Amino acid sequence: MDDGDRQMLTRVAAYQWGADAAALFDGDGLDVTHTSSGRPRQVVAPDGRLVTYGTDGRFRLGVAGGRRLDAALDVPDYRVVVGDESEPFIREGRNAFAKFVQSADSALRPGDEALVVHEDGALLAVGRAELGGRGMLDFESGMAVKVRDSAGPRGN
């Protein structure tokens, strides 16, 4: 990745998740694909897809990017915590439902990229928040996070 791409992408990540999100693009071996107009499209690291840069100017996380953000951001920032009951389903790529949310970042807004984590701290998936963080705790039904990419079976 060239310095121009890194600088622009880091700025967008800082806007979306805060200054600590710059860790998303740390290290070497990052590959950036571009659209035909030259706009960055995807950022891929040796461990997988970090982000896709949407036409709305916001990132869509891949699980590899979620792992980097999980390590860089303070708890509970951008996290939705679930327990054992829904863990296997979310690891399969199914959505996280409000009924099973144990805690959530109260600053989460619908449409934000969220990290779905197990109560033990393990990253299960990444996706788009469908409810605000407070709403996830208030509702007994409905989708909390539309899972886009999951960590897969335990041990992966």
N, C-alpha and C positions, 0 to 999 in steps of 0.2 A: 504494500500500500504506500502510495507516495504521500509526502508531507501535506500537500494541499487537501487530499481526501481525508487524511487523519484529522487535520485541524477542523474541517467542516463537520465531519461526522461526530467528533468529540463535542463540538459546540451544540449540536442537536441533542446528543445524549445528555449533556449537562442541563439543557433546557427541559428535557422530558423527565429526567429522574434526579437531577441535582449534580453538583460538582463531582461527587464521588463516582459517578457513572463513567467518567473518563477511563476508568479501569477496564471498561468493556473493550477498548481497542489497544490495550497494552500488549507488548510483545511483538515478535517477528512472525513471519509466515502467514500474515493475513492477506487474503485475496479479495479484491473488490471487483464485482462485475458492474458494468454500466449499461444504461439504456442506449438506444441508438443516438439520442441527443447528448449523451455524455454525462447524464445525471447518475450518481451512484444508485445501484439497485439492491445488491446483496453484499454482505460482508461475511466471509467464511474463514474460519480458523482451522488448524489441523484437527481439532476435536469436534468440529461441526459448524453449522450455520449459527452465527451470532445474531444478526439482524437482517431484516429486509426493510429497505427505506421506502415507505409508502408514498403514493402521489399526494397525500395530504401533508407531507412533511414530517411525519412521525414514524418511529421505528416499530416494527413488529418483531418481537423476540423469538429466537430459536432457543431450544433448551440449552445449548452451549452458551449462549449469551445470558440466559437466565442463571446459569451456574456462576458466571463471572459477576453478574449484578448481585446475586445472593451473597457472595463473598465480600463485595465492596460496600454495600449499603447497610446502614444501621438497622437493626431489628426495631420495630416492625415495618419499616418503610416498604411499601408496595407489596406486602405479603398478605396472603390469605391462608390461614392455618386450618387444617382438617385433621381428623383422627383416623384410627384404624379402620373404622367402618367403611369409609369411602376411598381409602388409599389404593386398594387394588384396582378399582374402577378408573380412578384418575390416572394411574400408571399406564392403563390401557389406552388412554387418550379420551376418556369420557369426560363430560363437563362436571364442574364442581357446583353442587346445589346448596342453597342457603341453609337448608335444614341441617347440613353437616359441618357448617363453618363454626369453628370454635372461637376464632378471633380474626380480626382483619384491621388493616391500617385504616384508621378513621378518616384519613385524608384521601383515600381512594375515591375516584369519581367514575361513573359509568363511562366506558370507553378507554380508560387507562390500561396500560399493559400491567399485568399482575403476575407475581410469583406465587404458585400454589405450593405450600410446604406442609409436610407432616408435622405433627406436634413435637416430634423428636428433632426437627430442624432440617430434615432431608428434603431437597427440592424434588417435587413430584411432577410438576408441569408448569408451563407458562401459557398465558392467554389474555383475553380481553375481559375486564371487569364489566359485568352486565348491571350490577347494582353498586351503589356507593358502599364504602366500608361499613358505615353504620347500618345501612339497610340490610346488608348481608346478615347481620346479627339480629335484626328486628323481624325479618320475614321467616316464616315457617315453611315456605315453599318457593319455588322459582329458581332460576339459574343464577348463580353468583358469579361464576367465571366460565366463559366460553373457552375451553381448552384448545389451544392451537398446536402445541407440541408437548409431548410427554417424555419423561425420563426413562420410560420403559420399565420392565420388571426389576424387582429389587436386586441389587448387586450390579446394575449397569451404571 
